[in-house]
Amino acid sequence: MFSVLRDLIRYNIEFAIGLVLVTIVVIFAALSLFSPVDPTLIYMAPPDQPPSMQYWFGTNSRGQDLFWQLSAAFRNSLIFGITVAVISRVISIAIGLASGYIGGWVDRVLMFINDIFVAIPIFPILVLFYFVLRNDLDSFRLALIMACFGWPFDARLIRSVALGLKHREFTRHAVFAGMSTRKVLLEEHLPYVMPIVFSTFMNNMLWSIGLEVTLAVLGFTNLNNPTIGTVLYWANSHSAMVVGIWWWLAIPVVLIIMTFLGLFLLAISMNEYIDPRSRLRRMGA
Amino acid sequence: MRGYLWFVGKRLLQLLAVIFCGISATFIVTHLSPIDPVEQVLGRLSGRSNLPPAAIEATRQALTEMYGTNEPILQQYINFWLRLVRGDLGPSLLAFPTPAMELVWRAMPWTLGLLVTSTLFTFIIGNLMGALAGYNPNNRFFKAFGIFSMSIQPIPYYIVAFILLIVFAYFIPIFPASGGFAMDVRPGLTWPFISSVLQHAVLPGVSLVLVGFGGWFLGMRALVSNVVTEDYVTYAELAGVDKKTIVGGYVIRNATLPQLTALAMALGGVFSGTVITEQVFNYPGIGTLLIDAVNWGDYSLVLAVSTVSITAVAAAIFIVDLLYPLLDPRVRAE
């Protein structure tokens, strides 16, 4: 495991940059655990202060210290992304492996459902959920709903790997040794799809955090819960840029770009690592 | 040919299933909602004028009949489909009593015009550049371009659109900040109107292209750099086949196929993109309509917009799927 990490850092500049960016953001987000102020409260600091020694990132028009506000927002958004990614990974692994290994009508039914989920446009559905649930739509429920839509592409990817594994020697050995289907999938096939799961994990986080930003900016989430999206929503609704409180938008934007670029670089470098052809080319072998 | 027909049939079934499930989901979700459309309309109406209680009661009766909310849920569901087939989703609240569908049809050309143009543009240019970059991996210009598109690609759409708006509408005001056309021109087939529409479409269009571009470029570059190492390309090069023929005929043609599937997926995501675009640039399309509808609690309009968008996206994916086997002999053989 560590040798893999070392190789990646040494031979893959994208991975190294991505790792640094994500580490910075994660540390920043983790700082919110030591936050001296409750990030949901407003008018706790003098409003509209530019960045200074006392308020590192300045304060916003709602009287919040932006450093702690953003720290909490990034923590919430990262947790949100991880929640969606974990739940949708479980679904995609279960469906992908079962569909690929069992085959037959199970495969056909699962892939039919899969195709329906691919084609359903998720955004109007999410807006609809907000329309109906309004203030009951907390972060966790939103994560659950998004996870229900975030699995189909990756399930297909996992299925294609499982199809290949099915005909390998070791699978036959396991079956002849009397292993149950569940055991074959979990103990024999799962390790082979883990690299895909990791790399799609990042992509899924990107997708879900991005979608949350989209919804929040439009005001379609719980706006009292600080997240990347709601910080932008409030900045926007106070016309921060027009009245010249640039730090309210510029600092989060820089941090967001760092987060997304970092996760994206990690995802593509892991994708490349999984593909042995491009890995060899990069190592110069 | 029979194989193709079978394929079309299967896809058609799938299209219908998607539309059926999507629209049923919309129906169920909206009917789980505590929002009662009748009370909403009444609230809006009585807010405007002082109606006597008897008149309110009469209106409530009429509205309940119109929306059919007094019937059992299954009957409502069937009625919903019956009305939907006729293209009727009830009157909108926002602009009572204009039918919700009419508002949707009015907003549609704006969204479609903006999206179709920018998506096609992005697809063609991105793939072409990506193919050239993949074929010339050591070219400095394409390398720099690759880094540029790679760093812009993961940024959330909203941020890109907003930066564009700040820079080109406030700091360097060369493009209008909002709207679909200038207030002082009358809609019609006249040059001032058309030029105004085009001018207003530049910023939203550019923002969509900027965000969509990177994906096509990076995808195509990766595909082409794989195809280039294939034996038949090396063989053609050794045999002295014209370079243009190799790039156009062998490399791009074979690498475009996976990109077509991606096009279907991109069309699926287009709707969420347009809502933000229209919100940021205040563009008068479907997205703005949806946001207004949600903010006003306009029940029929939300239903109408989601129904139309689900159907449109599913149909677009269906069409791309149908084109696929015509281009790829391997799929046709199946």
Contacts between the chains, C-beta under 8 A, distances in Angstrom:
chain1	res1	chain2	res2	distance
A	112	B	14	7.2
A	112	B	17	7.5
A	115	B	14	5.7
A	115	B	18	7.6
A	116	B	14	7.3
A	116	B	17	5.8
A	116	B	18	5.1
A	116	B	21	5.6
A	118	B	265	7.4
A	118	B	268	7.1
A	118	B	317	7.9
A	119	B	14	7.7
A	119	B	15	8.0
A	119	B	18	4.4
A	119	B	22	8.0
A	119	B	268	6.4
A	119	B	313	7.0
A	119	B	314	5.1
A	119	B	317	5.2
A	120	B	18	6.4
A	120	B	21	7.0
A	120	B	22	5.0
A	120	B	25	7.6
A	120	B	310	6.7
A	120	B	314	7.8
A	121	B	22	7.7
A	121	B	268	5.8
A	121	B	269	7.8
A	121	B	271	4.9
A	121	B	272	7.3
A	121	B	309	5.8
A	121	B	310	5.9
A	121	B	313	4.5
A	122	B	272	7.2
A	123	B	271	5.4
A	123	B	272	3.4
A	123	B	275	6.4
A	124	B	26	7.7
A	124	B	271	6.4
A	124	B	290	7.1
A	124	B	305	6.8
A	124	B	306	4.1
A	124	B	309	5.1
A	124	B	310	6.6
A	125	B	22	7.8
A	125	B	25	6.7
A	125	B	26	7.5
A	125	B	29	7.6
A	125	B	306	7.3
A	127	B	275	7.8
A	127	B	290	6.3
A	127	B	294	5.9
A	127	B	302	7.6
A	127	B	306	7.6
A	128	B	26	6.1
A	128	B	29	5.0
A	128	B	30	6.7
A	128	B	302	6.6
A	128	B	306	5.8
A	129	B	29	6.4
A	130	B	294	6.9
A	131	B	30	7.4
A	131	B	33	6.9
A	131	B	35	7.8
A	131	B	294	5.1
A	131	B	297	7.8
A	131	B	302	5.6
A	132	B	29	5.5
A	132	B	30	6.5
A	132	B	32	6.0
A	132	B	33	3.8
A	132	B	34	7.9
A	132	B	35	7.4
A	153	B	265	7.8
A	206	B	154	6.1
A	209	B	156	7.9
A	210	B	156	4.7
A	210	B	157	7.5
A	211	B	272	7.1
A	213	B	156	4.9
A	213	B	158	6.0
A	214	B	156	7.1
A	214	B	157	7.1
A	214	B	158	6.2
A	214	B	272	6.2
A	214	B	275	7.6
A	214	B	276	5.6
A	217	B	158	5.2
A	217	B	276	7.0
A	217	B	279	7.6
A	218	B	275	7.0
A	218	B	276	7.3
A	218	B	279	5.9
A	218	B	291	6.0
A	219	B	295	7.6
A	220	B	294	6.8
A	232	B	158	7.0
A	236	B	162	8.0
A	241	B	166	5.7
A	241	B	170	7.5
A	242	B	170	7.4
A	249	B	162	7.8
A	253	B	159	5.6
A	253	B	163	7.7
A	256	B	155	7.4
A	256	B	156	6.6
A	256	B	159	6.3
A	257	B	155	5.6
A	257	B	159	7.2
A	260	B	154	3.9
A	260	B	155	5.8
A	260	B	156	6.7
A	261	B	151	6.2
A	261	B	154	5.5
A	261	B	155	7.6
A	263	B	154	7.0
A	264	B	150	7.9
A	264	B	153	6.8
A	264	B	154	3.6
A	277	B	226	8.0
